[in-house]
Amino acid sequence: MNMQSLMMQAKKMQKDIEKSQKELENKEYTGKSQLVSATISGSNKLLSVKIDMDELSIDDKEMLEDMILVAVNDAINQMEKDKEEKFGKYGQMFNGLM
């Protein structure tokens, strides 16, 4: 493989990575628990938290806090899985070069 071909492949890969990053940053992920849903952006920003007040009593503060944690972590896990699916292929390519 010649150097010019290698450089062209590297530039294409860089453009593909940048495109994938922008797609992920514009995506939203919603995690859910029993009474709570939390939405984050692909750039790790918490966008909203929604609570189903119909099912919640005033004594459920600790349970609600736990449900918020579960919902936020669920959304983060979805985002991380999506990133791994999009960028994992690039890591495999670099392993072959190094």
Secondary structure as UniProt FT lines:
FT   HELIX           3..25
FT   STRAND          28..32
FT   STRAND          36..41
FT   TURN            42..43
FT   STRAND          46..51
FT   HELIX           53..55
FT   TURN            58..59
FT   HELIX           61..97
//
